[in-house]
Amino acid sequence: MIVVDVEASGTDYAKHSIVSVGALDLANPTNRIYEECRIWDGAGYMPEALKVCGFTVEEINDPKKQPESDLVHRFIEWSDNIADRTLAGQNVSFDRDYLKHAAARAGHTDWPFAYRTIDVHSLAWMHMVKRGLTPPIRNYRSALDLDAVLNYCGIPEEPMPHNAMTGALSHAEVIARLLYGRKLLPEFDQYEIPWK
């Protein structure tokens, strides 16, 4: 399973660009990748999105950074030797769709990832319900964002601004705790699992 997090210049993969990606192989968590890129020519950005990921307009347009097309090719090459390439993460359809559209823009015609994904939100919802807890609702919808899931799993909120590698590590740790009831990464070892 590939645990992935994409940071982007906005929320629409047709108008905006990837600015960074972080990922790791859940079966071999030392097998990691982190890449940054400049936005594709003509891509837009949302100031709110840049605030979340901590990049400036100058950084996302830096001609010294690799283009988005190179980033997505590197990500796919990195994944080639991973036995289970199912993508996983919090709201992972966002990450999957961004990577898929970046690959199409890059002319990568052999998309190696499936449509099916493993979503942290769904895992946390199910875990809570199985324990007899009521998942939090705000504004008539689930309030289980990544910070809520991290807290549920005994881990502090993800630092701001968000970093794609920090996000991927956070997703992987909560997946291990929710699915297997065990810790996974040394970065989170000091935090105990609350339901143990």
C-alpha positions as CSV (number, residue, x, y, z in Angstrom):
1,M,0.0,0.0,0.0
2,I,1.3,3.4,-0.9
3,V,0.5,6.1,1.6
4,V,0.5,9.4,-0.2
5,D,-0.1,13.1,0.4
6,V,-0.2,15.8,-2.3
7,E,0.1,19.5,-1.7
8,A,-1.3,21.6,-4.5
9,S,-1.6,25.2,-5.7
10,G,-5.4,24.9,-5.4
11,T,-8.4,22.5,-5.2
12,D,-9.1,21.9,-8.9
13,Y,-6.7,19.5,-10.6
14,A,-7.7,20.9,-14.0
15,K,-6.8,24.4,-13.1
16,H,-4.1,24.0,-10.4
17,S,-0.9,22.1,-10.0
18,I,0.9,19.7,-7.7
19,V,3.6,21.6,-5.7
20,S,4.8,18.7,-3.6
21,V,4.2,15.0,-3.0
22,G,5.2,12.7,-0.1
23,A,4.7,9.0,0.1
24,L,5.9,5.8,1.7
25,D,5.4,2.1,1.3
26,L,3.3,0.9,4.2
27,A,5.0,-2.6,4.1
28,N,8.4,-1.0,4.1
29,P,8.1,2.4,5.7
30,T,11.7,3.4,5.2
31,N,11.0,3.4,1.4
32,R,9.9,7.0,1.1
33,I,9.8,9.7,-1.5
34,Y,9.4,13.5,-1.2
35,E,9.5,15.7,-4.3
36,E,8.7,19.4,-4.9
37,C,8.0,21.1,-8.3
38,R,7.0,24.3,-9.9
39,I,3.5,24.6,-11.2
40,W,2.8,23.8,-14.9
41,D,2.7,26.6,-17.3
42,G,-0.7,28.3,-17.1
43,A,-1.7,26.7,-13.8
44,G,-3.4,28.9,-11.3
45,Y,-3.1,29.1,-7.6
46,M,-5.3,29.9,-4.6
47,P,-3.8,32.1,-1.8
48,E,-5.6,29.9,0.7
49,A,-4.0,26.7,-0.7
50,L,-0.5,28.3,-0.5
51,K,-1.1,29.3,3.1
52,V,-2.0,25.7,3.9
53,C,1.1,24.2,2.3
54,G,3.5,27.1,3.2
55,F,4.7,27.8,-0.4
56,T,5.0,31.3,-1.8
57,V,4.1,32.4,-5.3
58,E,7.8,32.7,-6.1
59,E,8.5,29.2,-4.8
60,I,5.8,27.5,-6.9
61,N,7.0,29.3,-10.0
62,D,10.8,28.8,-9.3
63,P,12.4,27.8,-12.7
64,K,15.1,25.9,-10.7
65,K,12.5,23.4,-9.5
66,Q,11.6,20.4,-11.6
67,P,8.3,20.7,-13.6
68,E,5.2,18.9,-12.4
69,S,5.7,16.4,-15.3
70,D,9.1,15.3,-13.9
71,L,7.7,15.0,-10.4
72,V,4.9,12.7,-11.5
73,H,7.3,10.5,-13.5
74,R,9.6,10.2,-10.5
75,F,6.7,9.2,-8.3
76,I,5.6,6.5,-10.7
77,E,9.1,5.2,-11.2
78,W,9.5,5.1,-7.4
79,S,6.4,3.0,-7.1
80,D,7.4,0.5,-9.7
81,N,8.9,-2.0,-7.2
82,I,6.2,-1.8,-4.6
83,A,4.1,-5.0,-4.6
84,D,0.8,-3.3,-3.5
85,R,0.3,0.0,-5.2
86,T,-3.1,0.7,-3.7
87,L,-3.1,4.4,-2.7
88,A,-4.0,5.3,0.8
89,G,-4.4,8.6,2.8
90,Q,-6.8,11.1,4.2
91,N,-9.2,12.1,1.5
92,V,-7.0,10.2,-0.9
93,S,-9.2,10.6,-3.9
94,F,-7.9,14.2,-4.0
95,D,-4.3,12.9,-4.2
96,R,-5.1,10.2,-6.7
97,D,-6.9,12.5,-9.0
98,Y,-4.2,15.2,-8.8
99,L,-1.5,12.6,-9.6
100,K,-3.6,11.0,-12.4
101,H,-4.2,14.4,-14.1
102,A,-0.6,15.4,-13.7
103,A,0.4,12.1,-15.3
104,A,-1.9,12.8,-18.2
105,R,-0.5,16.3,-18.7
106,A,3.0,14.7,-18.6
107,G,2.1,12.3,-21.4
108,H,2.3,9.3,-19.1
109,T,-0.1,6.9,-20.8
110,D,0.3,3.9,-18.6
111,W,-1.4,4.9,-15.3
112,P,-0.4,2.2,-12.9
113,F,-2.8,2.9,-10.0
114,A,-6.3,1.7,-9.5
115,Y,-9.4,3.8,-8.9
116,R,-10.0,2.0,-5.6
117,T,-8.2,3.5,-2.6
118,I,-8.0,3.2,1.2
119,D,-9.3,6.3,2.9
120,V,-8.2,7.2,6.5
121,H,-11.5,8.9,7.1
122,S,-13.5,5.7,6.5
123,L,-11.1,3.6,8.5
124,A,-11.4,6.0,11.5
125,W,-15.2,6.2,11.2
126,M,-15.5,2.4,11.2
127,H,-13.0,2.1,14.1
128,M,-15.0,4.5,16.2
129,V,-18.4,2.8,15.4
130,K,-17.0,-0.6,16.2
131,R,-15.9,0.7,19.6
132,G,-19.4,2.0,20.3
133,L,-18.4,5.7,19.8
134,T,-20.3,8.2,17.7
135,P,-18.1,9.9,15.1
136,P,-18.2,13.7,15.3
137,I,-20.6,15.6,13.1
138,R,-20.3,19.3,12.3
139,N,-22.6,21.2,9.9
140,Y,-24.5,18.0,9.2
141,R,-21.4,16.1,7.9
142,S,-18.4,14.2,9.3
143,A,-15.9,16.2,11.2
144,L,-13.2,13.6,11.0
145,D,-10.5,15.6,9.3
146,L,-6.9,14.5,9.7
147,D,-6.3,16.4,12.9
148,A,-9.4,14.7,14.5
149,V,-8.2,11.3,13.4
150,L,-4.6,12.0,14.7
151,N,-6.1,13.0,18.1
152,Y,-8.3,9.9,18.1
153,C,-5.2,7.8,17.6
154,G,-3.3,9.6,20.4
155,I,-1.2,11.9,18.1
156,P,-1.0,15.7,18.2
157,E,-2.4,17.7,15.2
158,E,-0.3,18.0,12.1
159,P,1.9,21.1,12.2
160,M,1.1,24.1,10.0
161,P,1.9,24.8,7.3
162,H,1.2,21.3,5.9
163,N,4.1,19.4,4.3
164,A,3.4,16.5,2.0
165,M,5.9,14.2,3.7
166,T,4.5,15.0,7.2
167,G,1.1,14.3,5.9
168,A,2.1,10.9,4.4
169,L,3.8,9.9,7.6
170,S,0.7,10.9,9.7
171,H,-1.6,9.0,7.4
172,A,0.6,5.9,7.6
173,E,0.8,6.0,11.4
174,V,-2.9,6.2,11.8
175,I,-3.5,3.5,9.3
176,A,-1.3,1.2,11.2
177,R,-3.0,2.0,14.5
178,L,-6.5,1.7,13.1
179,L,-6.0,-1.4,11.0
180,Y,-3.4,-3.3,13.1
181,G,-3.6,-1.8,16.5
182,R,0.2,-1.1,16.5
183,K,2.6,1.8,16.1
184,L,4.5,2.0,12.8
185,L,6.9,4.9,12.6
186,P,9.7,6.1,15.0
187,E,8.4,9.7,14.4
188,F,5.3,8.8,16.5
189,D,6.7,6.3,18.9
190,Q,6.3,8.5,22.0
191,Y,2.6,8.7,21.5
192,E,0.6,5.9,23.0
193,I,-2.4,4.3,21.4
194,P,-5.4,5.4,23.5
195,W,-7.5,2.2,23.2
196,K,-4.7,-0.2,24.2
